[in-house]
């Protein structure tokens, strides 16, 4: 008798699961009838598809459903979507119809249930985002990102990807900035986030500069603050007009919001507003019209905030310095970052070598040695000399000699440059010996 209540419970649970599966299967009837009516599938193919869908529905409704159950179900639906696309093309049906939208909604529905079951699975969220991006379902993506970030607030890849999507796909710089600021509140010690935010501000500043140049406003008196510039240079919230899945309707907002994960799969992202980080917003609100230094002011402020948050992180500062070399707008603050590195880590041989390597690394895209390489090499040697003059040490001298030797072994180096670099290496060895700071490896290279 003790096992009767448990058996009764199991029976009720099985009956409830069967009811849910039957409800889902019944919702497929109009879609499948339309597919058959259009001649995209035969009756036997539809029956086989129904049997497979029903089997997967029972699998994913189990209390112990696995991630692989959902993934196999998704693969079935994606294969069916691809099959319909091929048959539409073969039959000359250029326009998508209700079956295409229905199957797309079904894939999102399966992803949504899987994400609810496995909330902490970052890889699953990324797969859903990949699918939505391929279908250019922007409004759906907005909801997916909101749900994902609500349950995974410490996922740096999710934050950076959401911000990149807002900035690149939707040209919404203000929303991207708010996302990065909020991400840093939750992950203030993340080097990757600080670098992403710094790089974002540099790219944004460069776009503002280009727009001002195109409009002939360089050096004009009409300065605009950061929000005005964003509104003038970016169509905030404008969508690319991709494929619609048939249920994304309504006005698009001014950027995604991080909502409650427990919303239903077709609901909007309610809840947490993305308030700006007041200190950065204050810097942004200054006068940004005029020149490249002015438009880079926010990026410089972000760098200073990053250094204040992670003062001992050398790679953070070097990453910001590399980003400055990739974007034209970074030129005005590049020297300040180099000075910051030398002031804080002047006795670090790794920093000295990294600073010297940067000019040559920026020429890596050009395989043949040219004038740009020659100028980069001169800048690299000047950087080495500055490091040695600021804080000479045996370790630093050893690293400098090793770096010069490595440069002479680069492929494609002109013979005259090789001779010049060997002379520089000898000078460094002699200087180390004269200062009494020559290590055994320096003597070995000298010999």
Secondary structure, DSSP 8 states (H G I E B T S, - for coil): -TTHHHHHHHHHHHHHHHHHHHHHHHHTHHHHHHHHHTTSS-HHHHHHHHHHHHHHHHHHHSTT--HHHHHHHHHHHHHHHHHHHHHHHHTT--S--HHHHHHHHHHHHHHHHHHHHTTT-HHHHHHHHHHHHHTT-HHHHHHHHHHHHHH-TT-HHHHHHHHHIIIIIS--HHHHHHHHHHHHHH-TT-HHHHHHHHHHHHHHHHHHHHHHHHTT-TT-S----HHHHHHHHS-TT--------S---S---SS--EE-TTS-TTS---EE-----HHHHHHHTS---SSHHHHTHHHHHHHHHHHHHSTT-HHHHHHHHHHHHHSGGGHHHHHHHHHHHHHHHTT-HHHHHHHHHHHHHTTTT--S--HHHHHHHHHHHHHHHHHHHHS--HHHHHHHHHHHHHHHT-TT--HHHHHHHHHHHHHHHHHHHHTT---HHHHHHH-
